[in-house]
């Protein structure tokens, strides 16, 4: 195998626990491809803060399905509605130097769109057929959008590009792109001005004008979605030619598709010969620093890499079960569960650690950045080099994991809320207005901005 120099970007694709050694099916997905059975809370907004422990049990065994709840205290719950401090709160690592160019973002992305205040988390309301746009500083919802004409797509994975726009895959078929900024949205419904959601209320399909495009697909299971980096145009100060990976199956063969980021058209597709057949196909997907696609099956089983330039692919067996997956800033691929395995693409070898979570995972950039894993009511920080737990925080619920531009760690619970962790103080701030959420992948754009080489490539 040709050696790669991977700068890596993170995206997590997760879903049902069914088929993972007898665990329960967390997604409650039927053969027809319907999504999460949890209805979740009503669409109201509430922000809470709770103290959390910063101690982890390094003695957790590989057989644990979730860490010991003694890893942190629940603390006292108080109300808060702070707007948050301006500027970067944590050291989120050092970006590669970019050429001096007359652009505010200097070609480095910067939390999405190159603006320090431009930091959103996009969470899928699976049972409602919508996704929510959450301001990561005020922890409030600033938009909600239907993502399939019939509202029955069961959306799950979201991915944010270096322009800050989001794409979401519907588990029962179809991919949608939504613009993050109103000035990018297009007049389409015949009413003067741009009609778009600005809170937890959403507009009917066809009236919402910030939906960029919708591409239907007749798959029973369509989980992963992951943007490529694209190319930075120093004349326009914009990222261009960013395309989108996705994958789908009807229970037999599994397809990997590359979509045009501007209109959602299929640019290319490959069917994976010899890829084990099941209902889910590729369960989690991510891109590396060169824009190549990596995917894993539910329960581990097999890892696949698809080349961005020619759609050629290669597969490797995965030594442990996995639920989530990610690619870190050093190009290592992670398969995450109570055990977690790290794949080195250059040597094509795996290393395994114990005492993890059982769901989503995402890695911080930087040499000392941790791998963060979801574990029911905890979020656990793993030393990526020693492969051991080093810290943990209690949260009201944890499945999907993401990191925002300010360095806060986020988790979205299965059927619960979105929770932001302040690693310095242990305070957990929650947004509980989601409806049946089940969200994974690069929900904020952090991964692509920092770990994915957010700098000019053309």
C-alpha positions as CSV (number, residue, x, y, z in Angstrom):
1,X,0.0,0.0,0.0
2,X,1.2,3.5,-0.9
3,X,2.2,5.5,2.2
4,X,0.1,8.5,2.9
5,X,0.9,11.8,4.6
6,X,-2.4,12.5,6.3
7,X,-3.3,15.7,8.1
8,X,-6.6,14.2,9.1
9,X,-10.0,15.6,9.8
10,X,-12.6,14.2,12.1
11,X,-16.1,13.1,11.5
12,X,-18.1,10.6,13.4
13,X,-20.8,8.4,12.0
14,X,-22.7,6.3,14.4
15,X,-26.1,4.7,14.9
16,X,-27.8,1.6,16.2
17,X,-26.1,-0.7,18.7
18,X,-27.8,-3.7,17.2
19,X,-25.4,-6.4,16.0
20,X,-22.7,-5.3,18.5
21,X,-22.4,-8.4,20.6
22,X,-26.0,-8.5,21.9
23,X,-26.4,-4.8,22.7
24,X,-29.8,-3.1,22.3
25,X,-30.6,-1.3,19.1
26,X,-30.2,2.3,20.1
27,X,-31.6,3.6,16.9
28,X,-34.7,1.4,16.8
29,X,-34.3,1.1,13.0
30,X,-36.7,-1.2,11.2
31,X,-36.1,-3.0,8.0
32,X,-37.9,-0.2,6.2
33,X,-35.2,2.3,7.4
34,X,-37.2,4.3,9.8
35,X,-35.2,6.1,12.5
36,X,-35.0,6.6,16.2
37,X,-38.1,5.6,18.1
38,X,-37.4,8.0,20.9
39,X,-39.6,11.0,20.7
40,X,-37.4,13.2,22.9
41,X,-38.5,16.3,24.7
42,X,-40.8,19.0,23.4
43,X,-39.2,21.7,21.3
44,X,-38.6,24.2,24.1
45,X,-35.3,25.8,25.1
46,X,-33.7,25.4,28.5
47,X,-30.1,26.0,29.5
48,X,-28.7,24.4,32.6
49,X,-25.2,24.1,34.2
50,X,-23.9,21.3,36.3
51,X,-20.6,20.6,37.8
52,X,-18.7,17.5,36.5
53,X,-15.8,15.4,37.7
54,X,-12.5,15.5,35.9
55,X,-11.4,12.0,37.1
56,X,-11.5,8.9,35.0
57,X,-11.2,5.2,35.9
58,X,-8.2,4.0,34.1
59,X,-9.0,0.5,35.3
60,X,-12.1,0.1,33.2
61,X,-11.9,-3.3,31.4
62,X,-12.4,-4.1,27.8
63,X,-15.6,-5.9,28.6
64,X,-17.3,-2.8,30.0
65,X,-20.2,-1.5,28.0
66,X,-20.0,1.9,29.8
67,X,-17.6,3.4,32.3
68,X,-18.1,3.3,36.1
69,X,-20.5,6.1,37.0
70,X,-18.1,6.9,39.9
71,X,-16.0,8.8,37.3
72,X,-17.6,12.1,38.4
73,X,-20.1,13.7,40.7
74,X,-23.4,15.0,39.5
75,X,-23.0,18.3,41.3
76,X,-25.7,21.0,41.7
77,X,-27.8,22.0,38.8
78,X,-28.4,25.8,38.4
79,X,-29.9,27.9,35.7
80,X,-27.7,29.9,33.4
81,X,-28.1,31.9,30.2
82,X,-24.7,33.4,29.7
83,X,-23.6,34.5,26.3
84,X,-20.2,33.2,26.8
85,X,-16.8,34.9,26.7
86,X,-15.5,36.3,23.4
87,X,-12.5,34.9,21.7
88,X,-11.0,31.4,22.0
89,X,-11.3,29.9,25.5
90,X,-9.0,26.9,25.1
91,X,-5.9,26.1,23.3
92,X,-7.2,24.3,20.3
93,X,-3.9,23.7,18.6
94,X,-1.8,25.4,16.0
95,X,-2.9,25.6,12.4
96,X,-0.4,25.3,9.6
97,X,0.9,28.6,8.4
98,X,-1.1,30.0,5.5
99,X,0.1,32.5,2.9
100,X,-0.4,36.2,3.8
101,X,-3.5,37.0,1.8
102,X,-6.1,39.8,2.0
103,X,-8.8,37.7,3.7
104,X,-10.1,38.1,7.2
105,X,-9.8,34.3,7.7
106,X,-6.4,34.1,6.1
107,X,-7.5,30.9,4.5
108,X,-7.8,29.0,7.7
109,X,-11.5,28.6,8.1
110,X,-11.7,29.4,11.8
111,X,-14.7,27.7,13.3
112,X,-16.6,28.0,10.0
113,X,-16.4,31.0,7.7
114,X,-13.3,32.5,9.3
115,X,-15.3,34.4,11.9
116,X,-14.6,33.8,15.6
117,X,-18.2,34.5,16.4
118,X,-19.4,32.1,13.7
119,X,-19.6,28.9,15.7
120,X,-22.7,26.6,15.4
121,X,-23.5,23.0,16.2
122,X,-26.0,21.3,13.9
123,X,-28.0,18.6,15.6
124,X,-30.4,16.3,13.9
125,X,-33.9,15.9,15.3
126,X,-34.4,12.4,13.9
127,X,-38.0,11.8,14.8
128,X,-39.1,15.2,13.7
129,X,-37.2,15.1,10.3
130,X,-35.4,18.4,11.0
131,X,-32.0,19.7,12.1
132,X,-31.3,22.4,14.6
133,X,-28.7,25.2,14.4
134,X,-27.3,25.9,17.9
135,X,-25.1,28.9,18.7
136,X,-22.2,27.4,20.6
137,X,-21.6,30.5,22.7
138,X,-25.1,31.4,23.9
139,X,-26.3,27.7,23.7
140,X,-29.5,28.8,22.1
141,X,-31.2,27.5,18.9
142,X,-31.1,30.0,16.1
143,X,-32.7,28.0,13.3
144,X,-34.5,24.7,12.5
145,X,-35.0,23.1,9.1
146,X,-36.9,20.3,7.5
147,X,-34.5,18.1,5.6
148,X,-36.7,16.0,3.3
149,X,-39.9,16.9,1.5
150,X,-42.0,14.3,3.4
151,X,-40.2,15.0,6.8
152,X,-39.8,11.2,7.2
153,X,-36.1,10.8,6.4
154,X,-34.9,10.2,10.0
155,X,-31.9,12.5,9.7
156,X,-28.8,11.7,11.7
157,X,-25.2,12.5,10.6
158,X,-24.4,16.1,9.9
159,X,-21.2,17.6,8.4
160,X,-20.1,21.2,8.3
161,X,-17.8,22.5,5.5
162,X,-15.1,25.2,5.7
163,X,-17.7,27.8,4.6
164,X,-19.8,26.8,7.6
165,X,-22.7,25.3,5.6
166,X,-24.1,21.9,6.7
167,X,-25.1,18.7,4.9
168,X,-27.2,16.0,6.5
169,X,-27.9,12.4,5.5
170,X,-31.4,10.9,6.0
171,X,-31.1,7.4,7.3
172,X,-34.0,6.3,5.1
173,X,-32.5,8.0,2.0
174,X,-31.6,11.5,0.8
175,X,-29.0,14.2,1.5
176,X,-29.7,17.9,2.1
177,X,-27.5,21.0,2.2
178,X,-28.4,24.1,4.2
179,X,-26.7,27.5,4.1
180,X,-25.5,28.8,7.4
181,X,-25.8,32.5,6.5
182,X,-29.0,34.2,5.3
183,X,-27.1,36.3,2.7
184,X,-26.3,33.0,0.8
185,X,-29.9,31.9,0.7
186,X,-31.9,32.3,-2.5
187,X,-35.3,33.7,-3.3
188,X,-37.5,30.7,-4.2
189,X,-40.9,30.8,-2.7
190,X,-42.3,34.0,-4.4
191,X,-42.5,36.1,-1.3
192,X,-40.3,39.3,-1.0
193,X,-37.1,38.9,1.0
194,X,-35.6,35.7,2.4
195,X,-37.9,33.5,4.6
196,X,-35.9,31.4,6.9
197,X,-36.0,30.0,10.4
198,X,-34.3,31.9,13.2
199,X,-35.3,29.8,16.2
200,X,-36.8,26.4,17.1
201,X,-39.8,27.0,14.8
202,X,-39.4,25.7,11.3
203,X,-41.0,26.6,8.0
204,X,-42.8,24.2,5.7
205,X,-40.8,22.5,2.9
206,X,-40.8,24.9,0.0
207,X,-41.1,28.0,2.1
208,X,-37.7,27.7,3.8
209,X,-35.2,29.5,1.5
210,X,-31.9,28.5,3.1
211,X,-32.2,24.9,1.9
212,X,-29.5,24.9,-0.8
213,X,-30.4,21.5,-2.3
214,X,-31.9,18.1,-1.7
215,X,-30.8,15.0,-3.5
216,X,-33.1,12.0,-3.1
217,X,-31.6,8.5,-2.9
218,X,-33.5,5.2,-2.8
219,X,-31.5,3.6,-0.1
220,X,-32.9,1.7,2.9
221,X,-29.9,2.9,5.0
222,X,-27.9,6.0,4.2
223,X,-25.7,6.9,7.2
224,X,-22.4,8.7,6.6
225,X,-21.9,12.2,5.2
226,X,-18.6,14.0,5.2
227,X,-17.3,17.1,3.3
228,X,-14.0,17.4,1.6
229,X,-11.9,20.5,2.2
230,X,-12.2,22.1,-1.3
231,X,-9.8,24.8,-2.5
232,X,-9.3,28.3,-1.0
233,X,-9.7,31.1,-3.6
234,X,-7.5,34.0,-2.4
235,X,-9.4,36.4,-4.8
236,X,-12.8,35.7,-3.3
237,X,-11.7,34.6,0.2
238,X,-14.0,31.6,-0.1
239,X,-13.6,27.9,-0.2
240,X,-14.6,26.4,-3.5
241,X,-15.1,23.0,-5.1
242,X,-15.9,21.3,-1.8
243,X,-17.6,18.0,-2.5
244,X,-19.5,15.6,-0.2
245,X,-19.1,11.9,0.6
246,X,-22.0,9.7,1.5
247,X,-22.8,6.0,1.4
248,X,-25.9,3.9,1.1
249,X,-27.2,0.3,0.9
250,X,-30.4,-1.7,0.4
251,X,-29.1,-4.5,2.5
252,X,-26.9,-6.1,-0.1
253,X,-24.1,-4.2,-1.8
254,X,-22.8,-1.0,-0.4
255,X,-22.2,2.2,-2.5
256,X,-19.9,5.1,-1.7
257,X,-20.8,8.3,-3.6
258,X,-19.1,11.6,-4.1
259,X,-21.6,14.5,-4.5
260,X,-21.1,17.9,-6.0
261,X,-21.2,20.3,-3.1
262,X,-22.9,23.0,-5.2
263,X,-26.0,21.1,-6.4
264,X,-25.9,17.6,-4.8
265,X,-25.4,15.8,-8.2
266,X,-23.5,12.5,-8.1
267,X,-20.0,13.1,-9.4
268,X,-18.9,9.5,-9.0
269,X,-19.8,6.2,-7.3
270,X,-18.2,2.9,-6.4
271,X,-19.8,-0.3,-5.3
272,X,-17.7,-2.1,-2.7
273,X,-17.1,-5.6,-3.9
274,X,-16.7,-8.1,-1.0
275,X,-17.9,-5.6,1.6
276,X,-19.9,-7.6,4.2
277,X,-23.6,-7.1,3.6
278,X,-26.0,-6.0,6.3
279,X,-28.9,-3.5,6.8
280,X,-26.6,-0.6,7.7
281,X,-23.8,-0.8,5.2
282,X,-21.1,1.8,6.1
283,X,-22.1,3.1,9.5
284,X,-19.5,5.8,10.2
285,X,-17.6,8.0,7.8
286,X,-14.8,10.6,7.9
287,X,-12.3,12.3,5.6
288,X,-8.6,12.6,6.0
289,X,-6.5,15.7,5.3
290,X,-6.4,14.8,1.6
291,X,-10.2,14.5,1.3
292,X,-10.2,10.7,1.0
293,X,-13.1,8.8,2.6
294,X,-12.8,6.4,5.5
295,X,-15.7,4.3,6.7
296,X,-16.4,1.5,9.2
297,X,-19.2,-1.0,9.7
298,X,-21.3,-1.2,12.9
299,X,-19.4,-3.5,15.3
300,X,-16.1,-2.8,13.6
301,X,-15.7,-5.8,11.2
302,X,-14.1,-3.8,8.3
303,X,-12.4,-0.5,7.5
304,X,-12.5,1.0,4.0
305,X,-10.7,3.9,2.4
306,X,-11.9,5.4,-0.9
307,X,-9.5,7.6,-2.9
308,X,-10.9,11.1,-3.7
309,X,-9.1,11.2,-7.1
310,X,-10.0,7.9,-8.6
311,X,-12.5,6.1,-6.3
312,X,-10.2,3.2,-5.8
313,X,-10.6,1.6,-2.5
314,X,-8.9,-0.7,0.0
315,X,-10.2,-2.6,3.0
316,X,-8.8,-3.9,6.3
317,X,-10.3,-6.0,9.1
318,X,-11.0,-4.1,12.4
319,X,-9.7,-6.0,15.5
320,X,-12.3,-4.8,18.0
321,X,-16.0,-3.9,18.0
322,X,-16.8,-0.3,17.3
323,X,-19.8,2.0,17.4
324,X,-18.2,5.3,16.4
325,X,-15.2,6.2,14.3
326,X,-13.0,9.2,13.6
327,X,-9.8,10.3,11.9
328,X,-7.5,12.5,14.0
329,X,-5.1,15.3,13.1
330,X,-2.2,12.9,12.7
331,X,-4.1,10.8,10.2
332,X,-4.8,7.9,12.5
333,X,-8.2,6.2,12.1
334,X,-10.1,5.3,15.3
335,X,-12.8,2.7,15.9
336,X,-14.5,3.4,19.2
337,X,-16.4,1.4,21.8
338,X,-15.5,0.0,25.3
339,X,-12.3,-0.9,23.6
340,X,-10.9,1.6,21.0
341,X,-8.5,0.8,18.2
342,X,-6.2,3.1,16.4
343,X,-5.2,2.4,12.8
344,X,-1.9,3.7,11.3
345,X,-2.4,4.0,7.5
346,X,1.3,4.1,6.8
347,X,2.1,0.8,8.6
348,X,-1.4,-0.7,8.2
349,X,-1.3,-1.8,11.8
350,X,-3.7,-1.4,14.8
351,X,-3.1,-0.5,18.4
352,X,-5.9,-1.1,21.0
353,X,-6.8,0.5,24.4
354,X,-9.4,-0.3,27.1
355,X,-11.7,1.8,29.2
356,X,-13.5,3.8,26.6
357,X,-17.2,4.7,26.0
358,X,-19.4,2.9,23.6
359,X,-20.7,5.5,21.2
360,X,-19.3,8.6,19.4
361,X,-15.7,9.8,19.4
362,X,-13.8,12.8,18.2
363,X,-10.2,13.9,18.6
364,X,-8.8,17.3,19.5
365,X,-6.1,18.7,17.3
366,X,-2.6,19.3,18.6
367,X,0.1,16.9,19.9
368,X,-1.6,16.7,23.4
369,X,-5.2,16.8,22.2
370,X,-7.4,14.0,23.6
371,X,-9.7,11.6,22.0
372,X,-13.1,12.3,23.5
373,X,-15.6,9.4,23.8
374,X,-19.3,9.3,24.7
375,X,-20.3,6.8,27.4
376,X,-24.0,7.1,28.2
377,X,-23.9,9.7,31.1
378,X,-20.2,10.5,30.8
379,X,-17.7,11.9,28.3
380,X,-14.2,10.4,28.7
381,X,-10.9,11.9,27.5
382,X,-8.4,9.4,26.2
383,X,-4.6,10.0,25.8
384,X,-4.2,9.3,22.0
385,X,-0.6,8.2,22.4
386,X,-0.8,6.1,25.6
387,X,-4.3,4.8,24.8
388,X,-5.5,5.3,28.4
389,X,-8.4,7.3,29.9
390,X,-7.1,10.5,31.7
391,X,-10.3,12.5,32.5
392,X,-14.1,12.3,32.5
393,X,-17.1,14.5,32.9
394,X,-20.6,13.6,33.9
395,X,-23.4,14.8,31.5
396,X,-27.2,14.2,31.3
397,X,-26.6,12.0,28.3
398,X,-23.9,11.2,25.7
399,X,-23.9,9.6,22.2
400,X,-22.5,11.9,19.6
401,X,-19.3,13.9,20.2
402,X,-18.0,17.1,18.7
403,X,-15.8,20.1,19.6
404,X,-16.5,23.7,18.8
405,X,-14.3,26.6,17.7
406,X,-13.8,27.8,21.3
407,X,-12.5,24.4,22.5
408,X,-15.7,23.3,24.3
409,X,-16.5,19.6,24.0
410,X,-20.1,18.8,23.0
411,X,-22.2,15.7,23.2
412,X,-25.7,15.1,21.8
413,X,-27.7,12.5,23.7
414,X,-29.8,9.8,22.0
415,X,-33.3,11.3,22.4
416,X,-32.1,13.9,24.9
417,X,-30.3,17.3,24.7
418,X,-27.1,18.9,23.5
419,X,-24.5,19.4,26.3
420,X,-21.5,21.7,26.3
421,X,-18.5,20.8,28.6
422,X,-16.2,23.5,29.9
423,X,-13.0,21.5,30.5
424,X,-11.5,24.2,32.8
425,X,-14.4,24.5,35.2
426,X,-16.3,21.2,34.7
427,X,-19.5,23.2,34.1
428,X,-22.0,21.5,31.7
429,X,-24.4,23.8,29.9
430,X,-27.3,22.1,28.2
431,X,-29.8,22.9,25.5
432,X,-32.9,20.7,25.9
433,X,-35.1,21.8,23.1
434,X,-34.3,19.0,20.6
435,X,-36.8,16.4,19.4
436,X,-35.6,12.8,19.3
437,X,-32.0,13.8,18.5
438,X,-29.4,11.3,17.2
439,X,-26.5,13.2,15.8
440,X,-22.9,12.2,14.8
441,X,-20.1,13.4,12.5
442,X,-18.5,16.8,12.4
443,X,-21.4,18.8,13.8
444,X,-19.5,22.1,14.2
445,X,-16.8,22.2,11.4
446,X,-14.0,22.1,14.0
447,X,-12.6,18.9,12.6
448,X,-12.3,20.2,9.0
449,X,-11.1,23.6,10.1
450,X,-8.3,22.5,12.4
451,X,-7.5,18.9,11.8
452,X,-8.4,18.9,8.2
453,X,-5.9,21.4,7.0
454,X,-8.1,24.5,7.0
455,X,-5.7,26.5,4.8
456,X,-5.4,27.3,1.1
457,X,-4.9,24.3,-1.2
458,X,-5.2,26.1,-4.5
